[in-house]
């Protein structure tokens, strides 16, 4: 997800999405195995889950700031391969409410 840009809004959105994607990877995209490890009290899994929650909240806040931020999100998603975009589900960051 590394992109070179001079646009500060695109850079902010890209950085937030990169942190969120890394957290998704760390939790195997919230896989059943990851959830079982959390239920079993495995500290690393719980830590990764908490990091994902923080990264998701931050990404929601960033992509929802302005229409320009939403546009940057759309541009980034359009540049992803279709299968990756379906797995990442970045547009879901816009579809639910959050506490700023």
C-alpha positions, 0 to 999 in steps of 0.5 A: 500500500505504499504510495508516493504522493505530494497531496497531504490528504491522500498521504493522510488517508494512505497512512491510516489505511496502511496502519489498518491493513497491517492490523488486519494482517496481524489478525489474519483479517479477524479469522476464526483462528484469531478469535479463538486465540483471543477467547483462549486468552492468548496475549499476543492475539488480544494485543493484535485485536486491540491494535486493530480496533485502534487502527480501525477507529483512526482510519474511520476518523480520517476517511470521514473527515471531508469529502476530499478524504472520502475521494482519496479513499475511493481513488486508493480502492479503485487502484487495488486489484478487485480481489484485494479490495474485496478482502480489505473492505476499506469502503466499510470504514465509511458505512458505520458510525463511530465516536470521534 
